[in-house]
């Protein structure tokens, strides 16, 4: 299983939110590029960047930081505020290997096919889950769609990697709900898990369930898990 340490950005700073709430914000005394370098030197060559400022404004705001981190040679997945084709182009041109798109895919029935025709698997659909249903627009808008149906429909178009976020646990350091992901595992596509992942055991359980990758954020910054522990667990080193 691939480990994606998370770097969440706002105003050029590394921050974390609890359940996407800007009133529950934690700021960290580390520069984004320094954080990425630390992860790279420790043996992690994948990184997950969320432009929270972009998510709030509706367009990417930290493309310069994205470009600086991408220049390190890491595999970068980037999201936040990518609500137009132009924004997706900008993020990919700035160095993102893969972009996370949610709102665009769930607000226009024609968008999934059109975006796949233009960008293919450079797009990773963000399937954000709250109360068992897909939400979007910074988790503020709900749908009647369950994640399994969303993934099935998008996979039929050609998408093959899906970010599934447990929004009710994101940033809470309360552990992962492996049961959320197990019914979503299938042939021909990969699931990237996010939300509440705190300990090595969380990662080990996700790996055993068949999750292909996992995003760890606050726990790395606040001592829930070390990067070496996380890498070891992602490789199957915890029973």
N, C-alpha and C positions, 0 to 999 in steps of 0.2 A: 504494500500500500504506500502511496506517495504522501509525504507530509508537506503541507503548505503552511508555513508560518505566515501570520497575517500582519500587514502593516496598514492601519486605518489612518487616513489623512484628513486633517482639517487645518487650514491656515498654515500649511507647511509643517505642522507638528504631527507627531504620532499620538493618537488618542484611541480610546475605546468607549463605546456606549453600552449601556445595558438595555437589551431588548429594543434597540434602535431609538432610545429616548435621549434627545440632546440635553435634557435636564439632568440626566444621570451619566455624566461624562467624566472620564479619567484621562488626565494628561500625563505623558511620560517624558522623562528628561533624556531623550535620545533622539538624534536626528534620523530621518527616514533612511538616508543613504548609509549611515553608520549601522543602523539596525540590519539592513540588508547585507552589508559586508560581514557583520558578525555571524549571520546565519550561513552565508556562503563559506566562510572560513571554518565553520563547525561541520561542514560536510553536507549542507542542505542546498541543493541547486534549483529548488522551486520556491516561488514566492507568490503570495496572494495580496494584492493591493486593492483597497477599497477607498475611493474618493468620496468620503462622507460629505465634504463640502459640495461636491458635484451632485450627490444624491439630493442634497437639500435645495440646490439652486436649479437643478434640471439640466445641467451641462457640465462637462468635465472641467475641473479647476486646478488640477495638479499634474498636468501633462509633462511639465519640465522635470518634476520629481520622477515620474514614470520613466522618462527618457534616461535620466541619470542611473536609475536602478537597472533598467534593461541593458545598459552599456556594460554592466558587470558580467553579462553572459548567462544570467539565470533565466529559467523558464518563468515568464511572468503572466499571471492572469490578473486582469484589471477590470474593475467595474465601478459604477457610481455616476449617475447622471447621463448615461448613454441612452438617450431617448430620441435619437435621430440617426439617420444614416451618416450624416456628416460627423457626428460625435464618434461614431464607431470607427469611421475612417481615420479621424484624428488620433484616437487611442492606438489603433494598429500602426499608424505611421510613426507614432512616438515610441514604439518598441514593444507593445504588448504582443505576446504570442497568442493569447486567447482573451476574449472579452466576455464579461458577464452581462447579459441582457435579460431584463425581466419585464418592465412596464410595456415596452414596445410589442412584445410577443403576446401580451394578454389584453391589449386594448384595441387591437385591430385584427380581425380575422384573416386578413390578407397578408399581414406583416410576416408571419412565420415563413411562409413560402418565398416571399419576395426577399427577405433578409438571407435566407439560406442560399438562394440563387446567386446573391451578390457576394456573400462572405463565407458560405459553407461552414465547415466545422471550426472556423476561427471564432464562432459564437458559441458560448456555453450558456444555455438557458438557465436563468436563476429561478428555481422553483421554491419560493419562500412559503413556508407552511405555518399557519396559525389556526388553531381550533380545527385541525384536520383538513383545512381548505387552502387553496393557493391565494396568496395576497401579493400586492405589488405597490409601486409608487411609494417606496420607503416604508412598506408594510401598512400604509394608511388605507388602502383600498382593498376590498375583499372580492372574491369570486365564489361561485358555487361549485367550482371544479376541485376534485380531489387530486392530490399529486400524481397518483398512478395513472389517471386519465390524461393529465397534462403531459406526462412523459410519453405515454403511448402515442398520443397524437403527434407530438413534436418528433419523436423517433421515426414515425412513419414518413415524415418529410425528409429526414436524413440526419438530424442532430444526433450526436452519439456520446456527448458528455454533458451531464446535468449536475448543477450545483443545487443541492437540497439543504435549505437552512431551516433549522428548528428555531423559529423566531422567538418562541416563548422561553427559550433557554439561552439565546445568544447573549454573550457577555456576562452571563450570570455565574459562571464557574460552579454549576450545580450538576454537572455530569451529563452524559449523552443518553438519549432515549434510542437505543439500538433498534427497538421495535418499530420506530418510525421508518427506518431505512430498509429493513429486511423485506417487506412486501414489494419494494421498488426495484430490487435487484433483478436483472434480466439479461438475456443474451443479446449481444450486439451493441451494447452501450455501457457507459461507466457512470457510477454515482460518486460525486464528491460531497462528503458530509460536512456540515458546519453547524455550530450552535451548541454551546455548553460543554464542549469537549475540554476536559480538565486534567485527567490523570492518564497514566500509561495504560491502566486497565481499560479506560474508555476507548483508547486507540486500538488496543488488542481486540476488544470485542467487535469493533467496527470492521477490523481486518478479517476476523473470523466470519463475520456476517456476509462478506463479499463486497464491501465498499472499496472502491478503487483508490480513493484519496480522501484526506481529511484536512480541514482547516483548523488551526489552533491559534488563538489570539491572546486574550487576556491572561490565560493561565501561564503563558510564557513570560509575560511582563510582571506578573504578581506572585510568582513562586509556586504555582500549582504543579508545575512540571518543568524540568530543565529540557533544553533542546536535545541533549544527548539521550535522555530518557525517552523523549518523544520519537526521535529517530529510531531508537532501538525497538520501541513498541510497534512502530509502523512496519518494521521489518520482521515482526513476529517474535521479538525477544522477550515478551512478557506472557506468562501463562496465568 
